[in-house]
């Protein structure tokens, strides 16, 4: 864990929200890359920013960091308005935008020393803990030109940690990592959030990884936030969530007959391995479904809630938008857990 630095004057150590935007808009000519976005990222969580190709994810990150100006609206980082108090806010922010870049003919340690000299505020003392945190301590004296893409990504995170950040903003941070590296990265991010109290805002096209890493997320499409909130709420559909059960039974016809018309069941139909039940109420009523089937003489071999994945919800939302009048077509996700990568900007 990086050593603590003195609090920066004017920087709230426990702001209620790490990122807040109101009506944020960015136009390139007639095209709105970001269109009236209201985004709220609570402090002390891992927050995923998801969207299909050209949704505006990188543009959003560049605006948050003050790298490009907004056309309209307002934004705050750690309680500070950007760009008004950008300098104060960014003292406790670490960020990677697209691929992290370094001096290739210098070692990792020397690259970090250059950054630390600019950062000040005890940044030099954090070099070794930061390298150890990302698993590069033994390769710190290798020239960066010898690093793989995954190693450069990890070095980018180490560079972020020199600021002892309250907020990390990471753009596609698992690019170039093998499965073992992704697992290590996941554990590192969770430790930063749960043990160190940091906030991590990451954009990614890897839906499965966001679901495993993040506490909450926002789905953005055509520059607009389509939905945002805790991962579990987004995956289940929020207030209109369907509580469903997969039930393995020895007599499908009798099970269907027993549950049709039941007050606890909204829908019931045959499935590949038994029946699928949509409950009229909360999941607790699954016990009543089981009791009804047993009383009717149906043997119940398996009864489990249907897990709604973030991937399913993402595809449902983007497919619905594509089918709407005037909706632009987005390519299908590549692979079972990936949304299309966004073009830069």
JOFEN-V880775 format. One record per residue. PSI is psi in whole degrees, 0 to 359 (none if undefined). Layout:
<<PSI> <PSI>>
//
This chain:
<<132> <146> <150> <146> <160> <148> <140> <130> <132> <358> <113> <124> <339> <57> <142> <326> <139> <322> <135> <126> <148> <117> <30> <129> <138> <120> <141> <96> <235> <348> <131> <106> <324> <128> <94> <46> <126> <109> <136> <116> <110> <151> <150> <30> <165> <123> <124> <142> <107> <145> <155> <181> <128> <17> <338> <15> <311> <323> <319> <314> <318> <323> <317> <324> <1> <18> <341> <145> <154> <148> <331> <164> <185> <160> <151> <141> <124> <36> <356> <133> <138> <128> <358> <313> <39> <316> <318> <314> <316> <350> <333> <30> <134> <140> <146> <120> <118> <219> <130> <139> <145> <172> <109> <333> <5> <157> <166> <316> <317> <324> <316> <328> <322> <314> <318> <324> <327> <320> <313> <205> <44> <12> <325> <325> <346> <356> <307> <314> <325> <318> <320> <321> <323> <7> <28> <11> <320> <347> <14> <337> <10> <146> <143> <334> <341> <355> <145> <170> <318> <321> <323> <324> <316> <322> <326> <320> <319> <319> <320> <321> <346> <335> <0> <58> <142> <332> <128> <132> <114> <126> <110> <58> <343> <8> <131> <359> <139> <172> <320> <320> <323> <319> <316> <319> <316> <314> <323> <314> <316> <322> <321> <323> <308> <325> <330> <352> <20> <162> <133> <121> <115> <136> <144> <149> <359> <92> <319> <321> <319> <319> <324> <330> <319> <151> <326> <167> <167> <141> <124> <140> <135> <37> <5> <147> <119> <320> <153> <155> <189> <145> <316> <321> <317> <315> <322> <350> <10> <222> <333> <28> <143> <119> <112> <154> <141> <124> <121> <123> <162> <350> <94> <316> <316> <323> <316> <315> <321> <320> <342> <126> <357> <140> <336> <352> <128> <318> <150> <135> <164> <144> <177> <327> <29> <240> <154> <127> <127> <117> <148> <336> <217> <168> <337> <335> <359> <328> <323> <323> <314> <316> <320> <318> <318> <318> <328> <0> <16> <129> <122> <111> <334> <138> <114> <146> <146> <125> <120> <121> <158> <325> <314> <316> <318> <312> <323> <315> <310> <327> <319> <322> <322> <326> <345> <152> <129> <2> <135> <147> <136> <142> <153> <150> <143> <114> <172> <344> <25> <135> <157> <144> <147> <140> <149> <137> <none>>
//
